[in-house]
Amino acid sequence: MFYDTHAHILMTSRHMAEGPVNLLTDLFTQEGIKEFPFILDIGTEGGDLKNRRDFFCGKIPDNVFFTAGIWPSKTSIENQDLEIKKLLEDLENIKKYKIIGIGEAGFDRRENDTTNVGNLMEEKRLFLRQIEVAKAKNLPVIVHSRDAYKETYETISESGYSKGVIHCFSYGLKEALSFVELGFYISFSGIITYKKNEYIREAVRKIPKEKILLETDSPYLSPQPFRGKTNTPAYIRETYKKAAEILGLSLEDLCLLVKENTNRLFNLS
């Protein structure tokens, strides 16, 4: 019963166009749904929900849920009024379209010019605007934070919003605990299987277990032993195995823990 709390299904299908596409499509068969009962498909642009849903040709599998959000690309930051307008249009039918979160939204200091103060302020404004949307809709915000711990922490603190998750967590224990203190969950990806990332494994080991989620971020960041290949939600087994080892839990107990944490955060029955 593997829950994948962050994946990009349409992007994954495009990356696998010349590869073993069945690794993706098999997830939505009856047996696939039984083994992978929850996959959260994440938005990255205002208005992208239609294309992401169209991948399924009008029949959304029972195990697929959606978010809508704006990733902090240079283009999105510079055109954020239009992006927000399209985002709000995506959110007009939340229940019908199984939308359960806002994002991914946040900061990417590797992607954007770190010397441009104006750029940083606009990046922050786009993030805050999406947090306000999350507040208004009473939905968790899915946070992207790369090379931007300080900016992310300060912005969430400023917003006063305590409902969300730091996805693909890439900092250390101190940073993880600071986000937990703000009420946020921490989602770990396949990078916990990489040899050099002991500081992230320490965070897995020591943060409150009720705040742990697991994800693939497919098509990116495949866990060992699939590193270098297109990632898919089917590969999340390896991340669960490593997390179970780190936590000293059975695989079954970890699956139950992540299920309970996911249901709590996203208000699922």
N, C-alpha and C positions, 0 to 999 in steps of 0.2 A: 504493500500500500504506500507507494512513494508519491509524496507531494512535491511538485516543482513550483515554487512561488515566484519565479521570474524567468520567462522565456520569451523569445521573439520568433513565433512560429512561421510567419511569412518570410522573414529574413532567413530562417533556417532552411525553408524549402528552396529558396533561391540559391543558397550556398550548396545545396545537395542536388542541384539540377542534373549534374553528371555523375552523381554518386549513388549510394544505396538509399534511395528515397523511402523504401519500405521501413527504414529505421524511424522515420517520422510518421508515416501514414499508419503503421501498425499500432501506434499509440491510441488510435481512435476506433479500433475494432473492439468488439465485446471483451475479448481477453485483455487488450491493451488498457481499456478503461478500468478493468478489474485490478490490474497491477499498478496503474498510474491514474488514480481517481481524481486528481486535481492538478491542472496545469494552468498557470496564470499567464496569459498573453499580454505583453506590456506595450503600451503606446509610447511613441517617441516624437510624433508630430501632431499638431492640431489637424483634425480631419482625416487621419490615417485609419480610423476605425473601420470604415467601409471596406477598404482593401483587405484589411486583416480578416474581417468576417467573410468576405467573398472567397477567400481561400477554401472555405468549407462548402462552397457551392450551395448555400442556402440551408444547410443542415448542420447546426452547431453541435458538436459532440457534448455529451453530458459532463465530461471531465474538463471542458475548456471554459474558462472565465476570462474577463477582459479588464484592462485599465485603459484610461485615456490620459495622455500627458504630453509634455513638450520637453524633449531632451535639450540641454543647453548648447546647441550648435551655434556657430557664429551667425548663420542665417536666421535662426529662430530668435536669437537675442535682438538682432537688428530689425526684425519684422514682428515683434511680439504682439502688437495690437491685433494684427490679422491672425496670428497663431492662437491667441486667446479666444478670438471670435469663433474660429473653427473648433476649438476645444469645447466651448460651450454648446455648440451645435451637436457635437458628438454626445454630449451628456443629456440631451433632451429626452432620451428614452433609456434611462439607467437600468430599470428592471428588465425591460424587454431585451436589452442587449447584454445583460449579465455583466454590467460594469460594477466592479467592487472596489476600485481604488483610483487615485489620481497620480499620474506619473508614468514614466520616471521623470523626475524634475530635480534640479539642484545645481551643482557646480562641477565643471571640468576644467581645472587649471592647466592641464596638459594640452587640452584642445584649444583653449583660448589664450589670448595674449596676456601674460602675467604682468607686463609692464604698463598696461593700459588701465588706469584707474576708472575711467569712464565705462570701459567695457565690463569691468568687475561690478560696478554699481548696477549696470543694466542686467547683468547676469543674475545678480541678487534680486532685482526687481521682478524679473520673470519667475524666479523661484517663489518669492513671496506672493505673487499674484496667484500662483497655482495652489499654494497653501491656503489662501483665502477661499479658493474654489472648493478645496477639500473640506474646509470648515463649513461652508455653506451647504454642502451636500452630505456632511457627516460621514465622510469616507476617509480611510487612511491614505497618507501620501507616501509614495514609493520614492525614496531619495537616492539619487546618483551623486556620489562624492568621490572625485578622483584628484588627489594631490590638493585637497581643499578642506582638511579637517577644520581649521579655525573658522573659515568662512561659513561652512555648513553648520557647525555647532552654534555660532553666534546668530545666524539667521533663524534657525529653529527656535533658539531661546527667545529671540526678539518676537517671533510670531506668537508665542504662547500656546502653540498647538502641540499636543502630546500623543497624537494618533498616527503612527506610521512605522516605517521600517527603513533602515539603512541597508540598501541592497549591495550585494557583491562586496562585502566588507573587506577592506584592504589595509586597515590601520592596526594598532596594537591594543592590548588589554586596557590601558588607561583611557584611550579614546572610546573603546566599546562601552566601558562602564559609564562614561560621561553621557553618552547617548541614551543608555538605559535609564539613567537618572532623569532624563527628560521624558521618559515614558515610551521610548522607541524600542522596537524589536531590532535584532541584528540578523541579517541573512548572509549565510556563508555559501560560497560557490566551490567549484572544483579546484580553486587555487589552494584550498587547504590540503590537497594531496601533493602539492609541489614541495620538493625537498627543502628549499630555502625558506619556506614560510612558517617557521616554527613560532614566530611572534603572533601570527594569526591563529595558529592552533592553540596557543596559550589563551587567547580570547575565547575560543570555543570551550575550552576546558573550565574557565573560571567565571564567565558571566552567568547570571541566573538562567537555569535551563528553560524556564517558562518564557524566555525572551529569544529563544533560538529558532530560526527558520533556515531552510536549505533551498538552494536554487541551482539552475544550470547557467543562466544568462546565455542560453543557446542563441545563436550558433557559435558563441565565443567561449574561450576558456575551458576547453575539454579537460576533464580530470585524467589523471594517470589511470590506466595505461593507454588512453586514447588521445593524449596530448599531441597537438599538431593536426588532428582531424577536425572536421566540422562537428561541433557539439550538437547534441540533440537531447531532449528530455529523457530519452531512454538511458542515457549515460549517467543519470543522477544516482543510480545504484552505487557507483564507485564513491561518490561524495558521502552518501549515507554510511557506507562501510567504514570510511576513514573517520567520520564524525563519531560513529558508534565506538570505534577503537579508542579515540581520544577521550570520550566521556565514560568509558567502561560500561556501556550499555549493550544489551542485545539489539540486533537489528530491528526486531519486532517492537521492542520498547521505544526505540528512537523513532520509528515510523509513527507510533501512537502519539509520542510527545510532539512531533512536528505537526501532525494532524490537529491536535488540540490547540496548539499555539496559533496555527493558521486560522482555524475556525473562530478563535477568540478575536484575533486582530481584524478579520474581514467580516465578522458578525454573520458567520454561516452556521446553519443548524447542524 
